[in-house]
Amino acid sequence: MREQVIEAAQEVFQTLGSGYLEKVYQGALAHELRLRDILHQREYNTQLLYKRHELGIIRVDLVVGGDLIVELKAVKKVTESHKQQVRAYLVSTGFTKGILVNFPPEGEEVEVFDETRDDSVLVEPICSFKGKAIEKIAKAAEEVANNLGAEFFYQQKQKSDYYLKALKTEFRLCDLPYEERTFELLYKDFVVNENTVLIVDKRYLLDVISKDEIDEDTIAEYRWRWRSTGLRQGILINIRPDTAVVEIERFKVC
């Protein structure tokens, strides 16, 4: 089945050429599979799982033959984060094999990367993090990035929601207290805005983003967003888009 999918993908690439968006290649490949009478399902919905906890519904580009995940990209360079996305799909669906097919903007051949499910993630999850709260937060962030990569930031409207849920799973495993609290911004006793925030260890305001770097404008934005909470310490966890490398910025809110 793998070889049939690759042959169909190469036919699509040779016919259309390079430079199109991923969605274009997805539609063309689905049509090519139909022409070849290959059983497949486009945009397969499944629950994204993280250490047995549900994070939300995701869409897999293609499932072929009932058990092969096919993830498509149209990028200059396939990164580790792209591969992590496929591995996360395998854990969530229960399928054992997947391929990542890239239609590079420059080139004449599709690129194919094979992935298999890591069954070690299916064992009963435990916490292996020790140390102070800030150290546990950093290790939890790295664990989440290693398992999810950064691609799921771009699959939903609330971009950080999956990652916050995964982090809260790690916090529960490690007995690190957290809570979600809603603060009101008042103007002459009138509520003009409500802001729900995540508070870890009763003192750290925390959020997850995905940018090339945490710059001063980003920190200023969060200082403004969190100023009505009365808490002084903020933590931004940045999972960089291409590499899924974790960057943590700790700063004073007020």
KOLTORBA-653004 format. One record per residue (C-alpha): residue number from 1; residue in one letter; x negated, y negated, z. Coordinates in Angstrom, 2 decimals, padded with zeros to 5 digits. Example, Ala and Ser with C-alpha at 12.3 -4.5 7.8 and 13.67 -1.06 7.14 Angstrom:
BEGIN
[1, a, [-012.30, 004.50, 007.80]];
[2, s, [-013.67, 001.06, 007.14]];
END
This chain:
BEGIN
[1, m, [000.00, 000.00, 000.00]];
[2, r, [-002.85, -002.38, 000.82]];
[3, e, [-004.36, -002.01, -002.66]];
[4, q, [-000.98, -002.58, -004.32]];
[5, v, [-000.49, -005.83, -002.42]];
[6, i, [-003.97, -007.04, -003.33]];
[7, e, [-003.40, -006.23, -007.01]];
[8, a, [-000.11, -008.13, -006.94]];
[9, a, [-001.74, -011.10, -005.19]];
[10, q, [-004.52, -011.20, -007.76]];
[11, e, [-001.95, -011.14, -010.56]];
[12, v, [-000.21, -014.13, -008.96]];
[13, f, [-003.50, -016.02, -008.64]];
[14, q, [-004.57, -015.33, -012.21]];
[15, t, [-001.17, -016.44, -013.51]];
[16, l, [-000.66, -019.56, -011.40]];
[17, g, [-004.25, -020.57, -010.82]];
[18, s, [-005.56, -022.43, -007.79]];
[19, g, [-004.42, -025.58, -006.03]];
[20, y, [-000.89, -024.74, -004.91]];
[21, l, [000.54, -024.71, -001.41]];
[22, e, [000.83, -021.49, 000.55]];
[23, k, [004.64, -021.44, 000.13]];
[24, v, [004.28, -021.35, -003.66]];
[25, y, [002.03, -018.31, -003.54]];
[26, q, [004.32, -016.66, -001.00]];
[27, g, [007.34, -016.98, -003.27]];
[28, a, [005.40, -015.81, -006.31]];
[29, l, [003.94, -012.81, -004.48]];
[30, a, [007.35, -011.79, -003.17]];
[31, h, [008.68, -011.90, -006.74]];
[32, e, [005.70, -009.89, -008.03]];
[33, l, [006.32, -007.25, -005.37]];
[34, r, [009.96, -007.03, -006.48]];
[35, l, [008.89, -006.57, -010.08]];
[36, r, [006.68, -003.69, -008.97]];
[37, d, [009.44, -002.11, -006.84]];
[38, i, [007.38, -002.48, -003.66]];
[39, l, [009.51, -002.61, -000.53]];
[40, h, [008.90, -005.84, 001.39]];
[41, q, [010.51, -008.45, 003.58]];
[42, r, [009.69, -012.13, 003.27]];
[43, e, [009.51, -014.37, 006.37]];
[44, y, [010.00, -011.55, 008.84]];
[45, n, [011.26, -012.88, 012.18]];
[46, t, [009.80, -011.45, 015.36]];
[47, q, [009.23, -012.45, 018.96]];
[48, l, [005.71, -013.72, 019.68]];
[49, l, [004.40, -011.83, 022.70]];
[50, y, [001.62, -012.82, 025.04]];
[51, k, [000.67, -010.19, 027.62]];
[52, r, [004.21, -008.77, 027.49]];
[53, h, [005.86, -012.18, 027.89]];
[54, e, [008.01, -013.67, 025.14]];
[55, l, [006.88, -017.05, 023.83]];
[56, g, [009.38, -017.64, 021.03]];
[57, i, [010.41, -016.59, 017.53]];
[58, i, [007.80, -016.65, 014.78]];
[59, r, [007.92, -015.86, 011.06]];
[60, v, [005.47, -013.48, 009.44]];
[61, d, [004.91, -014.31, 005.77]];
[62, l, [005.47, -010.76, 004.49]];
[63, v, [005.95, -007.26, 005.83]];
[64, v, [005.27, -004.69, 003.11]];
[65, g, [006.29, -001.06, 003.17]];
[66, g, [007.81, -001.47, 006.60]];
[67, d, [004.51, -001.50, 008.48]];
[68, l, [001.90, -003.71, 006.79]];
[69, i, [001.68, -007.38, 007.80]];
[70, v, [000.58, -009.74, 005.04]];
[71, e, [-000.37, -013.28, 006.05]];
[72, l, [-001.11, -015.79, 003.29]];
[73, k, [-003.35, -018.84, 003.26]];
[74, a, [-004.42, -021.38, 000.66]];
[75, v, [-007.47, -022.90, 002.32]];
[76, k, [-011.09, -023.59, 001.45]];
[77, k, [-012.40, -021.43, 004.26]];
[78, v, [-010.71, -018.73, 006.33]];
[79, t, [-011.50, -019.26, 010.00]];
[80, e, [-011.47, -017.08, 013.08]];
[81, s, [-008.29, -018.86, 014.14]];
[82, h, [-006.53, -017.61, 010.99]];
[83, k, [-007.60, -014.06, 011.79]];
[84, q, [-006.43, -014.41, 015.39]];
[85, q, [-003.01, -015.31, 014.06]];
[86, v, [-002.78, -011.97, 012.23]];
[87, r, [-003.94, -010.07, 015.32]];
[88, a, [-001.27, -011.82, 017.39]];
[89, y, [001.32, -010.73, 014.81]];
[90, l, [000.18, -007.12, 015.13]];
[91, v, [000.53, -007.17, 018.91]];
[92, s, [003.96, -008.78, 018.68]];
[93, t, [005.44, -006.51, 015.99]];
[94, g, [003.88, -003.24, 017.11]];
[95, f, [002.43, -002.69, 013.64]];
[96, t, [-001.15, -001.44, 013.49]];
[97, k, [-002.54, -002.96, 010.28]];
[98, g, [-002.48, -006.33, 008.59]];
[99, i, [-004.26, -008.22, 005.86]];
[100, l, [-004.91, -011.91, 005.43]];
[101, v, [-004.86, -012.96, 001.77]];
[102, n, [-006.32, -016.33, 000.88]];
[103, f, [-005.75, -018.18, -002.39]];
[104, p, [-008.76, -020.55, -002.30]];
[105, p, [-008.36, -024.02, -003.87]];
[106, e, [-011.50, -023.34, -005.88]];
[107, g, [-012.09, -019.86, -007.24]];
[108, e, [-010.60, -017.13, -009.36]];
[109, e, [-010.38, -014.24, -006.90]];
[110, v, [-008.19, -013.88, -003.83]];
[111, e, [-010.00, -013.31, -000.54]];
[112, v, [-008.84, -010.42, 001.62]];
[113, f, [-009.51, -009.85, 005.31]];
[114, d, [-008.40, -006.70, 007.11]];
[115, e, [-007.19, -006.74, 010.70]];
[116, t, [-006.15, -003.93, 013.04]];
[117, r, [-004.27, -004.08, 016.32]];
[118, d, [-006.36, -004.21, 019.48]];
[119, d, [-004.59, -001.73, 021.75]];
[120, s, [-006.55, -002.94, 024.77]];
[121, v, [-004.16, -005.90, 025.00]];
[122, l, [-001.26, -003.51, 025.55]];
[123, v, [-002.42, -002.38, 028.99]];
[124, e, [-000.92, -003.84, 032.15]];
[125, p, [-002.19, -007.44, 032.30]];
[126, i, [-004.22, -008.47, 035.33]];
[127, c, [-006.07, -011.60, 036.38]];
[128, s, [-009.86, -011.51, 036.19]];
[129, f, [-010.35, -015.20, 036.93]];
[130, k, [-011.85, -016.36, 040.19]];
[131, g, [-012.88, -019.73, 041.53]];
[132, k, [-011.31, -023.11, 042.12]];
[133, a, [-008.12, -024.24, 040.41]];
[134, i, [-009.92, -026.24, 037.73]];
[135, e, [-012.10, -023.21, 036.92]];
[136, k, [-009.04, -020.97, 036.62]];
[137, i, [-007.39, -023.50, 034.31]];
[138, a, [-010.45, -023.55, 032.05]];
[139, k, [-010.70, -019.75, 031.91]];
[140, a, [-006.96, -019.40, 031.30]];
[141, a, [-007.21, -021.85, 028.39]];
[142, e, [-010.05, -019.85, 026.83]];
[143, e, [-008.07, -016.62, 027.24]];
[144, v, [-005.05, -018.13, 025.50]];
[145, a, [-007.15, -019.51, 022.65]];
[146, n, [-008.92, -016.17, 022.19]];
[147, n, [-005.57, -014.38, 021.87]];
[148, l, [-003.52, -016.89, 019.89]];
[149, g, [-006.00, -019.05, 017.97]];
[150, a, [-004.67, -022.46, 016.93]];
[151, e, [-002.33, -021.63, 014.05]];
[152, f, [000.87, -021.44, 016.10]];
[153, f, [000.70, -025.19, 016.72]];
[154, y, [001.90, -025.59, 013.14]];
[155, q, [004.85, -023.19, 013.21]];
[156, q, [007.31, -025.10, 015.35]];
[157, k, [008.63, -028.56, 016.16]];
[158, q, [007.51, -028.46, 019.79]];
[159, k, [003.93, -027.75, 018.86]];
[160, s, [002.45, -026.93, 022.26]];
[161, d, [005.38, -024.92, 023.64]];
[162, y, [003.98, -021.44, 022.88]];
[163, y, [000.63, -022.37, 024.38]];
[164, l, [002.13, -023.82, 027.54]];
[165, k, [004.17, -020.64, 028.00]];
[166, a, [001.06, -018.52, 027.50]];
[167, l, [-000.86, -020.65, 030.00]];
[168, k, [001.93, -020.29, 032.54]];
[169, t, [001.69, -016.52, 032.07]];
[170, e, [-002.01, -016.72, 032.98]];
[171, f, [-001.26, -018.96, 035.95]];
[172, r, [001.30, -016.47, 037.29]];
[173, l, [-001.15, -013.59, 036.92]];
[174, c, [-003.79, -015.52, 038.86]];
[175, d, [-001.44, -016.90, 041.52]];
[176, l, [-002.15, -020.46, 040.45]];
[177, p, [000.89, -022.54, 041.44]];
[178, y, [002.60, -024.73, 038.86]];
[179, e, [005.91, -026.46, 038.38]];
[180, e, [007.77, -028.45, 035.76]];
[181, r, [009.14, -031.73, 037.00]];
[182, t, [011.18, -034.44, 035.30]];
[183, f, [010.42, -038.09, 036.02]];
[184, e, [012.64, -041.04, 035.18]];
[185, l, [011.47, -044.37, 033.83]];
[186, l, [013.77, -047.05, 035.21]];
[187, y, [014.55, -050.54, 034.05]];
[188, k, [016.64, -052.49, 036.59]];
[189, d, [018.08, -049.22, 037.95]];
[190, f, [018.83, -048.00, 034.42]];
[191, v, [017.17, -044.79, 033.16]];
[192, v, [015.50, -045.63, 029.86]];
[193, n, [013.43, -042.46, 029.51]];
[194, e, [012.94, -039.00, 031.03]];
[195, n, [009.63, -037.21, 030.90]];
[196, t, [009.21, -033.53, 031.80]];
[197, v, [005.65, -032.63, 032.75]];
[198, l, [003.71, -029.56, 033.85]];
[199, i, [001.98, -029.92, 037.22]];
[200, v, [-000.65, -027.34, 038.19]];
[201, d, [-001.92, -026.77, 041.73]];
[202, k, [000.36, -029.62, 042.91]];
[203, r, [-002.02, -032.28, 041.56]];
[204, y, [-003.00, -031.83, 037.91]];
[205, l, [-000.80, -033.08, 035.08]];
[206, l, [-001.49, -030.78, 032.13]];
[207, d, [-000.74, -030.50, 028.43]];
[208, v, [-002.11, -028.62, 025.42]];
[209, i, [-002.91, -030.17, 022.04]];
[210, s, [-004.72, -029.21, 018.84]];
[211, k, [-006.96, -031.90, 017.34]];
[212, d, [-010.49, -032.19, 016.00]];
[213, e, [-011.43, -033.92, 019.25]];
[214, i, [-009.95, -035.67, 022.26]];
[215, d, [-010.54, -039.36, 021.63]];
[216, e, [-009.86, -042.46, 023.72]];
[217, d, [-006.58, -043.14, 021.92]];
[218, t, [-005.29, -039.69, 022.91]];
[219, i, [-006.25, -040.22, 026.54]];
[220, a, [-004.63, -043.67, 026.52]];
[221, e, [-001.44, -042.16, 025.12]];
[222, y, [-001.24, -039.61, 027.93]];
[223, r, [-002.04, -042.21, 030.57]];
[224, w, [000.95, -044.17, 029.30]];
[225, r, [003.14, -041.05, 029.10]];
[226, w, [002.28, -039.91, 032.62]];
[227, r, [002.07, -043.26, 034.39]];
[228, s, [005.51, -042.96, 036.03]];
[229, t, [004.67, -039.65, 037.76]];
[230, g, [002.61, -041.14, 040.56]];
[231, l, [-000.02, -038.41, 040.13]];
[232, r, [-003.58, -039.45, 039.49]];
[233, q, [-005.29, -036.55, 037.73]];
[234, g, [-004.64, -035.44, 034.17]];
[235, i, [-006.01, -032.51, 032.17]];
[236, l, [-005.81, -032.19, 028.39]];
[237, i, [-006.61, -028.82, 026.86]];
[238, n, [-007.57, -029.13, 023.21]];
[239, i, [-007.65, -026.00, 021.04]];
[240, r, [-009.47, -027.15, 017.93]];
[241, p, [-007.63, -026.36, 014.68]];
[242, d, [-010.28, -024.46, 012.69]];
[243, t, [-012.38, -022.76, 015.34]];
[244, a, [-009.91, -022.39, 018.25]];
[245, v, [-012.75, -023.60, 020.48]];
[246, v, [-011.41, -024.98, 023.76]];
[247, e, [-012.21, -028.52, 024.85]];
[248, i, [-011.03, -029.73, 028.26]];
[249, e, [-010.81, -033.39, 029.24]];
[250, r, [-010.16, -034.33, 032.84]];
[251, f, [-009.30, -037.97, 033.51]];
[252, k, [-007.66, -040.38, 035.92]];
[253, v, [-004.10, -041.25, 035.00]];
[254, c, [-003.90, -044.37, 037.12]];
END
